[in-house]
Amino acid sequence: MQTSVERLEDGRAKITVTVPAADVDKAIADAYAAIGAKLRIPGFRPGKAPRPVIDTHVGREAVLADAQDDIVSDSYGRAVSREDIRTVGRPDVGELDMIEPGSDYTYTAEVTLRPELTLSSADAFTVTVPAQKASDREVDAQIEHVRERFATLESVDAPVGEDDFALISFVGTVDGEAYEGNVVDKYMYELGRGMMPPEFDAALVGTAPGGSAVAEFEIPETTSNEEFAGKQARFEIEVHEVKTKVLPDLDDEFAATAGGFDTFDEYRADVREKLDSAKATGHAREVEGAVLTELVGRLDGDVPEEMVDIRAASMMREFFENLEQRGIAPQEYLQMIGTSPEQLQTDLREQADRHVREELALEALFVAQGMSVSESDLADTVREIAGEDAEAAEELGKDLERNGALPLVREQIMHRKALKWLMDNAEVIEEEQL
């Protein structure tokens, strides 16, 4: 097989492929065999009908068309691998001439090439990321979160405070009219949680047990009941009891209850250790995200919309396949996360755009730093994909070459090498702890 590539304008290329006559004849023979095996012709066993009989039943051009499809599909992938070009989208082969037995077959395909962009600068990367160790404030916040879980409620003979609990009954109206569920009797209500509009809480504050209050306000547009939005609400409230939250002391007893430790110092040290471990786990991801953002910011050139569209479509397919494997209906999932199909599509396209820009930026860095992909790198990666099985790796290599996927493997190696260089050479500054 002979191949050549002609670079065209607008980032496209024309690939010319010549398939030798012997391969053409083999493809034709395979097509006749495949079609003949499916036909049920009286007087002939499956797969034994001669070509003239098959031509009579399905037509010679139909058989040659099948053979031609196989030839183009197989040879195009191998041509892409042989020329080591990275393409975007499907090739345009135009109107193909029909193959002829005993003759070489030449065709051309035009395709968009993956752009080779540049960087405004390829060195001196500096990023700032959150500290790898937990601050005293973070430790205190975590302990306070646990402390809240062990809080108790105690009745007090005092007016309702801003963070108190109140046992209340109320009657509500909307524009002076009762509504379903407008009467509530003895409900323990926690102030400051946003369960009701601020005016409701404000009316309660300062009301003593046994007292009453009235809350009036315009129902906001954010209400879950759209027909009430913008109307006037009125609540006549009775306060039966006031309870305040009592937090446990931060002492050895709390340490024993919360974590089974003998002393509070031991408990605090354990909280810090766990936070440090969690931060360390995410630190590498923080650094990688920061350096990639810095790198993408230096990318010069236009990113083809076609690349983003293809990546977004791929991500959408993976998303739905994942839901199918988990037995979740797409509409059900969207309702669970509170988003619309349109917003999901927008979000995935934004992610696709970011991923494409990161890859192109890594490729630009790879070139700028003079890196290369050796045949050894390629062989090692194929063997790694094949699970370190030498025989499987050999077959995989042939499949990758036939499918035109070897340039994609080289691309992955480029990304990996460039990202390693970036992680090794970027100056990482940790934010000061408060």
HELIX and SHEET records of a PDB file:
HELIX    1   1 ALA A   21  LYS A   38  1                                  18    
HELIX    2   2 ARG A   51  VAL A   58  1                                   8    
HELIX    3   3 ARG A   60  GLU A   83  1                                  24    
HELIX    4   4 ASP A  136  ARG A  149  1                                  14    
HELIX    5   5 PRO A  198  LEU A  204  1                                   7    
HELIX    6   6 GLU A  226  PHE A  228  5                                   3    
HELIX    7   7 ASP A  252  GLY A  259  1                                   8    
HELIX    8   8 PHE A  264  VAL A  296  1                                  33    
HELIX    9   9 GLU A  305  GLN A  325  1                                  21    
HELIX   10  10 PRO A  330  ILE A  337  1                                   8    
HELIX   11  11 PRO A  341  ALA A  368  1                                  28    
HELIX   12  12 GLU A  375  ILE A  385  1                                  11    
HELIX   13  13 ALA A  390  ARG A  402  1                                  13    
HELIX   14  14 LEU A  406  ASN A  425  1                                  20    
SHEET    1   A 4 GLN A   2  ARG A   7  0                                        
SHEET    2   A 4 ARG A  12  VAL A  19 -1                                        
SHEET    3   A 4 TYR A 105  LEU A 113 -1                                        
SHEET    4   A 4 THR A  87  ASP A  92 -1                                        
SHEET    1   B 2 THR A 118  LEU A 119  0                                        
SHEET    2   B 2 LEU A 299  ASP A 300 -1                                        
SHEET    1   C 2 THR A 126  VAL A 129  0                                        
SHEET    2   C 2 GLU A 427  GLU A 430  1                                        
SHEET    1   D 4 THR A 152  SER A 155  0                                        
SHEET    2   D 4 GLN A 232  VAL A 246 -1                                        
SHEET    3   D 4 PHE A 165  VAL A 174 -1                                        
SHEET    4   D 4 VAL A 183  GLU A 190 -1                                        
SHEET    1   E 3 THR A 152  SER A 155  0                                        
SHEET    2   E 3 GLN A 232  VAL A 246 -1                                        
SHEET    3   E 3 SER A 212  GLU A 218 -1                                        
END                                                                             
